Amino acid sequence: MNNITRRSLLSRAAAGLTSLGLFARSPDEAEGQLVWKTSEWKLAEVLNLVHDPARVKQAYDITQIDDGKFLNNIKNSFNGLQFGFGIPRAQVKIVAALHGPANMLNYDDYVWAKYEIGEWLHVTDPVSGKPAVKNLFYNSKIGLKQESSVKNPDDLNSIYQDTSMQALQSRGAQFLSCHTALEEQVRILISRNKLSQSLEEIVKDMLAHTLPGVMVVASMVAAIALLQVEGHYTYITV
């Protein structure tokens, strides 16, 4: 017994745990990848967004879902600039930088149902009165209508009063998702939902179900800095 050092005891204990499957994942799989390097994501797309030539560029910094109220603010920005100030639609660029809980709005119904996002983030479906099992904020509820068919911005059934993500995208809004936030959120979901998949398996599963048109950035706080400093986007948080 005297010849058995503390190190050898720890090594034997670790070997025993590995045989039970408790240490089956590699350190990289267990820790995940919080930091993306430039070669690992579509940096060029975001740089094009940063340097968009629009006359008026606005970045919304959003962390809370808050029943999607920020979507109404974005709609008001588009309407005010286009109709109140006479800025042509093509000369307006609005970015919705979603991180924190709001980051989950960038993912489709599959993610919301499989990972119980509504229950986790206390998002209630107004129809069922139960935790949402689908993304309530993406699809247009009135159907997208072209400007040629409904030109009155006060018409509640027009695209100008449609606060869905889908309608705002059709008007030029660019939604961003934060990779770092997603990695952190998956850690919480693994513990909360007692998931057996590895962290990166779940991250890849969610990324495969990013909503159409959404850009995933390496770090949202860093992206916002570039939008402001290099892109000259005005900054607003609501």
Secondary structure, 3 states (H helix, E strand, C coil): CCCCCHHHHHHHHHHHHHHCCCCCCCHHHHHCCCCCCHHHCCHHHHHHHHCCCCCEEEEEEECCCHHHHHHHHHHHHHHHHHHHCCCCHHHEEEEEEECHHHHHHHECHHHHHHCCHHHHHCCECCCCCCECCCCCCCCCCCCCCCCCCCCCCCCCCCHHHCCCHHHHHHCCEEEEEEHHHHHHHHHHHHHHHCCCCCHHHHHHHHHCCECCCCEEECCHHHHHHHHHHCCCCEEECC
